[in-house]
Amino acid sequence: MAHEPDTRPTACLALADGTVFYGRGFGATGVTQAELCFNTAMTGYQEIMTDPSYAGQIVTFTFPHIGNTGTNPEDDETGDPVAAGMVVKWDPTDPSNWRNVEVLDDWMAKRGRIAIGGIDTRRLTRAIRQQGAPHVALAHDPEGNFDVEALVAKARDFAGLEGMDLAKDVTCAQSYKWDEMRWAWPDGYPRQEAPKHKVVAVDFGAKRNILRCLASAGCDVTVLPATATAEEVLSHNPDGVFLSNGPGDPAATGEYAVPMIKGVLEADLPVFGICLGHQMLALALGAKTIKMSHGHHGANHPVKEHATGKVEITSMNHGFAVDAQSLPEGVEESHVSLFDGSNCGIRITDKPVFSVQHHPEASPGPQDSYYLFERFAENMAARG
């Protein structure tokens, strides 16, 4: 006698408002709670999951084909996935790519990350856009046993990202040197053997490809933990200081990072910041940051540079933004989002200090904004 296939859901996504989505689980089993965001990138799911900026978040992928190229160690942006979980429309297929080393299901399971497939991600994305990024609980149980009321309660218990300092959770434990450059065919990642500029990169959750871009721009890179003081940064006698991306509330991380940044600014060094580094540079200069409704997460965001009028297609991942109306005298907005007019860059008018909200290193995404690394190098060269 033929048996009907078992169609019971093996995963459950519960929102704090009581909405529940059922689907098929893959990756690790168990329960996790986080803020839910959506990402519109068509490629780079592995880089997204390993981007430290996603700490405390579960990522809904709007592109349906997730997992079909598998995974490989070269595409990790940090040692292990940082995003708490993954939501996709279709179950991952068997990988079809010559670079594949491990299927996504196994890659997620070995690294303790829960995923759910078979979800109406368009409906979920609309809800996030209309109501803001919700707090959720995601459960994966192969037996399909779920205590829905407990999951909704767990979602409601999530503290949220406002006021959370997550940089300490994802930063490096101690300083280290970096000389790996951007990937190049056919040999992969070459080494920087003739650097021209000494750079201290403060790691608030730095992606590896940012460090590679610094090395490719001619930098001898020393990475310091997020809690480094201005004295520790300046003790390396850098030609410039880089402030990395990272997760959480910039005001919370700024409790210890802003005094460091102010000390660096007093030393009159070239400074370049990205994402969280951009936001905390703004705080150090006297501006304010705000929590966005659902943030910007994707690889297709148009950004305009005021000075040139050029529009760049950029990669973004942030849930907080700099309030452009709060910028003090002597600090001007350099870039703006053409999606919603939010701030995407600042510069000090009389110093070689600038930062951007978007990710010029991409990974994944377009490389329209790579020139910013070269601009940082030019500022250091001009200083002598």
C-alpha positions in Angstrom: 0.0 0.0 0.0 1.4 3.4 -0.9 2.1 5.8 1.9 1.3 9.5 1.7 4.5 11.6 2.2 4.9 13.3 5.6 3.9 16.9 4.9 4.1 18.1 8.5 6.1 21.3 8.9 9.4 20.9 10.5 10.1 24.6 11.2 8.1 27.5 12.7 8.7 31.2 12.5 6.7 33.1 15.2 6.4 36.9 15.2 5.9 39.0 18.3 2.5 40.1 17.0 1.3 36.5 17.0 1.7 35.8 13.3 3.1 32.3 12.7 4.7 30.9 9.5 5.3 27.1 9.1 7.8 25.6 6.7 10.5 23.1 6.3 13.5 23.3 8.5 17.2 22.8 7.5 20.5 23.5 9.1 20.7 23.2 12.9 17.8 22.2 15.1 16.6 24.1 18.1 15.2 27.6 18.8 16.6 31.1 18.3 15.2 34.6 18.8 16.3 37.8 16.9 15.2 40.8 14.9 13.9 39.8 11.4 15.2 41.7 8.4 15.1 41.1 4.6 17.9 41.2 2.1 17.3 41.8 -1.6 20.7 40.6 -2.9 20.6 38.0 -5.7 24.0 36.6 -4.8 26.2 36.2 -1.8 24.1 34.4 0.8 27.2 32.9 2.4 28.9 36.3 2.7 25.7 37.7 4.1 25.3 35.0 6.7 29.0 35.5 7.8 28.8 39.3 7.9 29.3 40.3 11.5 26.9 43.2 11.0 24.0 40.7 11.1 24.6 39.7 14.7 21.2 39.6 16.5 19.3 39.3 13.2 17.6 36.6 11.2 17.8 37.2 7.4 14.8 36.8 5.0 16.2 36.4 1.5 13.8 37.9 -1.1 15.7 36.1 -4.0 14.3 32.6 -4.1 17.3 30.6 -5.3 19.3 30.4 -2.1 21.8 27.5 -1.7 22.1 26.4 -5.3 25.8 27.2 -5.5 26.7 25.6 -2.2 29.4 27.0 0.1 33.2 27.3 0.2 35.7 28.6 2.7 36.9 31.4 0.4 33.5 33.2 0.6 33.3 33.5 4.4 33.5 37.1 5.7 34.4 35.9 9.2 35.2 32.5 10.8 31.6 31.4 11.3 28.1 32.6 10.5 27.0 35.5 12.6 23.4 36.0 11.5 21.1 34.0 13.9 19.1 32.3 11.1 17.8 32.2 7.6 14.4 32.4 5.9 14.0 31.3 2.3 11.2 30.7 -0.2 12.4 27.5 -1.8 14.4 24.6 -0.2 18.0 24.7 -1.2 18.8 22.5 -4.2 21.8 20.3 -4.7 24.7 22.7 -5.4 25.7 23.2 -9.0 28.9 25.2 -9.0 32.6 24.3 -9.5 33.6 26.2 -6.3 31.2 24.2 -4.0 32.7 22.5 -1.1 29.8 21.9 1.2 26.0 22.0 0.8 24.2 24.8 2.5 22.2 22.5 4.8 25.3 20.9 6.2 27.2 24.2 6.4 24.4 25.7 8.5 24.0 22.6 10.7 27.7 22.4 11.5 27.7 26.0 12.5 24.6 25.9 14.7 22.4 28.1 12.5 18.7 27.4 12.0 16.9 27.9 8.6 13.4 27.6 7.3 12.3 27.1 3.7 8.9 27.1 2.0 7.9 30.5 3.3 6.0 33.2 1.4 8.9 35.6 1.6 7.0 38.3 -0.4 4.3 38.4 2.2 6.8 38.4 5.0 8.8 41.2 3.3 5.7 43.3 2.9 5.0 42.9 6.6 8.5 44.0 7.5 8.3 47.1 5.2 4.9 48.1 6.5 5.4 47.4 10.2 9.1 47.6 10.8 11.6 44.9 11.6 9.8 42.5 14.0 11.1 40.5 16.9 10.8 36.8 16.1 11.5 33.3 17.3 12.6 30.6 14.8 12.3 26.9 15.7 13.4 23.8 13.8 12.2 20.4 15.0 12.4 17.3 12.6 9.4 15.8 14.5 7.3 18.9 13.9 6.4 19.5 17.6 6.0 23.3 18.3 4.7 25.2 21.3 3.5 28.2 19.4 2.5 30.2 22.5 5.9 29.7 23.9 7.6 30.8 20.6 5.5 33.9 20.4 6.4 34.7 24.0 10.1 34.1 23.2 9.8 36.6 20.3 8.2 39.2 22.6 11.0 38.6 25.1 13.7 39.6 22.6 15.2 42.8 23.9 15.8 44.3 20.5 18.9 46.0 19.0 18.3 49.5 20.4 20.8 50.0 23.2 22.7 46.7 22.4 26.5 46.8 22.1 27.1 43.8 19.9 30.5 44.8 18.7 32.2 43.3 21.7 30.6 39.9 20.7 32.1 39.9 17.2 35.4 41.8 17.5 38.8 40.1 17.4 40.2 38.9 20.8 43.6 40.5 20.1 45.4 42.5 17.5 46.7 40.9 14.3 48.3 41.8 10.9 46.5 41.5 7.6 48.1 41.3 4.1 45.6 39.3 2.0 44.4 41.3 -1.0 41.2 41.1 -3.2 40.5 37.9 -5.0 42.0 37.7 -8.5 41.7 35.0 -11.2 43.2 32.4 -11.3 45.2 32.3 -8.1 42.7 33.5 -5.5 43.9 35.9 -2.8 47.4 37.4 -3.4 49.5 38.9 -0.6 50.4 42.6 -0.3 54.2 42.6 -0.5 54.9 46.3 -1.0 52.6 48.4 1.2 52.9 52.2 1.2 50.7 53.2 4.2 50.4 52.0 7.8 46.8 51.6 8.7 45.2 50.7 12.0 41.8 49.1 11.4 39.5 49.1 14.5 37.4 46.0 14.3 33.8 46.5 15.4 32.8 43.5 13.3 35.0 43.9 10.2 34.4 41.9 7.0 37.4 40.2 5.6 36.8 41.8 2.2 37.1 45.3 3.7 40.6 44.3 5.0 41.4 42.9 1.6 40.4 46.1 -0.1 42.6 48.1 2.3 45.6 45.8 1.5 44.8 46.1 -2.3 44.9 49.9 -1.9 48.5 49.6 -0.7 48.0 49.4 3.1 49.9 47.6 5.8 47.0 46.7 8.0 47.0 46.2 11.7 43.7 45.2 13.2 42.8 46.1 16.8 39.8 45.1 18.9 36.8 47.3 19.2 37.7 48.3 22.8 41.1 49.8 21.7 41.8 53.2 23.2 43.2 56.2 21.2 46.5 55.7 22.9 46.6 52.0 21.7 45.7 53.1 18.2 48.2 55.8 18.0 51.0 53.7 19.5 51.3 52.0 16.2 52.2 55.3 14.5 49.6 54.8 11.7 49.4 56.9 8.6 45.6 56.5 8.8 42.8 54.9 10.9 40.0 52.8 9.6 36.7 52.4 11.5 35.0 49.1 10.5 31.4 48.0 10.1 29.6 46.1 12.8 26.3 45.2 14.5 24.1 46.8 17.1 23.3 50.3 18.3 26.1 52.8 17.5 25.2 54.8 20.6 25.9 51.7 22.8 29.2 50.8 21.2 30.0 54.5 21.1 30.2 54.6 24.9 33.8 53.4 24.6 34.5 53.9 20.8 33.6 57.6 20.6 36.3 58.7 23.1 38.8 56.7 21.0 37.6 58.3 17.8 37.9 61.8 19.3 41.5 61.1 20.4 42.3 59.9 16.9 40.7 63.1 15.4 42.9 65.2 17.7 46.0 63.6 16.2 44.9 65.0 12.8 45.2 61.6 10.9 43.2 60.6 7.8 40.2 58.6 8.9 37.8 56.4 6.9 34.7 54.7 8.4 32.2 52.3 7.0 28.6 51.5 8.3 28.9 51.3 12.2 32.2 53.1 11.9 30.5 55.8 9.9 27.8 56.2 12.5 30.2 56.4 15.4 32.4 58.9 13.6 29.2 61.0 13.3 28.6 60.6 17.0 32.1 61.6 17.8 31.6 64.8 15.7 28.5 65.7 17.6 25.7 64.3 15.4 23.0 61.8 16.3 21.9 58.4 15.0 18.4 57.0 14.7 16.9 53.5 14.5 15.4 52.8 11.1 12.0 51.1 10.6 13.4 48.2 8.6 16.8 49.3 7.6 18.7 48.8 4.3 19.9 45.3 3.4 20.8 44.5 -0.2 23.2 44.9 -3.1 21.1 47.2 -5.3 20.9 50.5 -3.4 21.4 53.7 -5.4 23.5 56.3 -3.6 24.4 59.8 -4.9 27.6 61.6 -4.2 26.9 65.3 -3.8 30.3 66.5 -5.0 30.2 64.8 -8.3 26.5 64.1 -8.9 27.5 60.5 -9.6 25.0 57.7 -8.7 26.5 54.5 -7.5 24.8 51.1 -7.0 25.9 50.0 -3.6 25.7 47.1 -1.1 24.1 48.0 2.2 23.4 46.4 5.6 22.3 48.7 8.4 19.4 49.2 10.7 20.6 52.6 12.2 21.4 55.8 10.3 23.0 59.1 10.9 20.5 62.0 11.3 21.8 64.4 8.6 19.9 67.3 10.3 22.1 66.9 13.3 25.5 67.3 11.6 27.4 70.2 13.2 29.2 73.1 11.4 32.2 71.9 9.5 30.8 68.5 8.8 28.8 68.0 5.6 26.7 65.2 4.0 28.7 63.7 1.2 26.4 60.9 0.0 22.6 60.3 0.2 20.3 57.3 -0.5 18.1 57.8 -3.5 15.6 55.2 -2.1 14.6 57.3 1.0 16.9 60.3 1.3 18.7 58.9 4.3 22.3 59.9 5.0 24.9 57.7 3.3 28.2 59.6 4.0 29.8 62.5 5.8 33.1 64.4 5.6 34.9 67.0 7.6 35.3 70.0 5.3 38.9 70.9 6.3 40.3 67.5 7.3 41.0 64.2 5.4 38.2 62.5 7.4 35.2 60.8 5.8 32.9 57.9 6.1 30.1 56.2 4.3 27.0 54.2 5.3 27.2 51.8 2.4 29.8 49.0 1.8 32.3 49.9 -0.9 34.0 46.5 -0.5 30.6 44.9 -1.6 31.0 41.1 -1.1 28.3 40.6 -2.3 27.4 43.5 -4.6 28.7 45.9 -7.2 32.1 47.6 -6.9 31.0 51.1 -7.9 32.3 52.6 -4.6 35.8 50.9 -4.5 37.3 54.3 -5.2 36.7 55.3 -1.6 39.6 53.0 -0.5 41.8 54.7 -3.1 40.7 58.1 -1.8 41.7 57.0 1.7 45.1 56.0 0.4 45.4 59.3 -1.5 44.7 61.2 1.8 47.5 59.3 3.5 49.9 59.9 0.6 49.1 63.6 0.6 49.8 63.8 4.3 53.3 62.5 3.7 
